[in-house]
Every structure is written in C-alpha cells, then in structure tokens.
Amino acid sequence: MNIKSEREILLMKEAGHINYLAHKEMEKYIKPGVTTLELDKRIHDFIVKHGAVPSCLHYEGFPASACICVNEEVVHGIPGKRVLHDGDIVKLDFTVRKNGYESDMTRTYLVGNVSSEIRQMVKDTEDALYAGLSVVKPGNRIGDISHAIETYAHTHGLSVVEELVGHGIGTQMHEDPEVPNYGEAGKGPRLKKGMTLAIEPMLNMGKKEVCLLDNDWTVVTEDGSPSCHFEHTIVVTDDGYEILTGE
C-alpha cells in the first residue's frame, strides 16, 4: 500500500477538485430527453478544458470517458443512445487524472419526478458512504469501513453488491487495498495516515445478486431492481479523513 506524501496529496486534491466541478456541471444537463452519450461528451469536454485527462477512456478497452448507469445498471454502463426518462436515476462514475495522479468520484442523480421510495434509496446510499467514512482514522482497519457500510445498508433495507469493491488510488486508478462494502469490523489492513482510498457503496433496492451484460462491461441487478452508487476519493489524516473529490 502506497502512503502518499503531502505533495502527492495536493496533486490528488487538484485532480479531485476538477472531478467535483465536472459533477456539479453535469447537474445542469440531467433531465428527461437527454442521452447518456450526450452526458459523456460533456464530461469529456469539461475535464479536457480544465487541463486534465478523462482516464476512464480506453482504460482496459473501455470506450467512453465516463461510466453512466441508469436504474438497474450497477456499474460500467457504456454511454450510448439510452434516453433518460422522468423518474429515472442516473449514476455518473468517472476518473480524472491531472499531473499523473487520479481521482475517482460517483454520484447518483434524480431525473425529473422520482418516486419517494427511490429518493429514499438514493439518500440512504449516500448516507451509507458517510457511515463508512465516519470510521476512517489511523489505527482502524478496512473491515471497519466495510462493516459500517453494510450495517447501515441492511438497517435501511438495502442489499450490498458483493462482487464490486472500493480500492486504493493514486498514480493508478486501482491500487491496493480493496475496500469491500461488507465485512467484519477489526479485520483487514490497518489504516495509516497518507493512505488514499476510493470508497464506494453500491446498494440495491432488491436482491444483492448481479450479472454481466453481453458487452462484457455493464453490471446490472439480476432481479431488475434499482441500484444506487456513491463514491469519494479520500485521504487518511492524523485523526480522520479528508475528501479529495470536493470543493
């Protein structure tokens, strides 16, 4: 596990800020009638305009600058002709690289008039992320994060996708350690100041099982239920954490 220097953390924070700004920009365009491909192009152009690289593009062959998932799609949705409709939720997940350092951020957005049940799922998933973040500090373990997310999800009636995990991040999009969204407290690698992690609960309204579509990228819920996803890149500090994908 790579402990980052103060200089590296500042570089990651710069990349993370661009990622945050790109997400804020996309809020203007998420509405019924927009295609996922239109959103991907806007994300790409915004990141490039800010002197950074949309590092999802061509990553292991991925054909777009952002993973964009709608409703039952969990992760790695390929932008295309799919049109957003009133009542949908859409997840924008993308990485930004600046000066050789990565940031990773995901948000779930409401499209038009969304049912109260799905609104609650979106709120609970974001809150589950912060439940996981609340136990981040030197001396605690990865399993403490995992357990906090799982406990919050189950308490609020949501299932946890087990095949997909958070991860370390830095000069590479994916570094050690893995950060599952389920697990036992007190287990796993110990957190240390300077560790940088992408923590990302992926929670389903229905059952936890998922499957891979024929495009070999997009993961969807097996039962067709809605799925929600939030993610921040953070650094472990002296007594807690700092979000790097923020203002």
Stockholm file with secondary structure:
# STOCKHOLM 1.0

chainA/1-247         MNIKSEREILLMKEAGHINYLAHKEMEKYIKPGVTTLELDKRIHDFIVKHGAVPSCLHYEGFPASACICVNEEVVHGIPGKRVLHDGDIVKLDFTVRKNGYESDMTRTYLVGNVSSEIRQMVKDTEDALYAGLSVVKPGNRIGDISHAIETYAHTHGLSVVEELVGHGIGTQMHEDPEVPNYGEAGKGPRLKKGMTLAIEPMLNMGKKEVCLLDNDWTVVTEDGSPSCHFEHTIVVTDDGYEILTGE
#=GR chainA/1-247 SS CCCCCHHHHHHHHHHHHHHHHHHHHHTTTCSTTCBHHHHHHHHHHHHHHTTCEETTTTGGGCCSSSEEEETTEEECCCCSSCBCCTTCEEEEEEEEEETTEEEEEEEEEECSSCCHHHHHHHHHHHHHHHHHHTTCSTTCBHHHHHHHHHHHHHHTTCEECSSCCEEECSSSSSEEEEECSSCCTTCSSBCCTTCEEEECCEEESSCSCEEECTTSSCEEETTCCCEEECBEEEEECSSSEEESSCC
#=GC SS_cons         CCCCCHHHHHHHHHHHHHHHHHHHHHTTTCSTTCBHHHHHHHHHHHHHHTTCEETTTTGGGCCSSSEEEETTEEECCCCSSCBCCTTCEEEEEEEEEETTEEEEEEEEEECSSCCHHHHHHHHHHHHHHHHHHTTCSTTCBHHHHHHHHHHHHHHTTCEECSSCCEEECSSSSSEEEEECSSCCTTCSSBCCTTCEEEECCEEESSCSCEEECTTSSCEEETTCCCEEECBEEEEECSSSEEESSCC
//
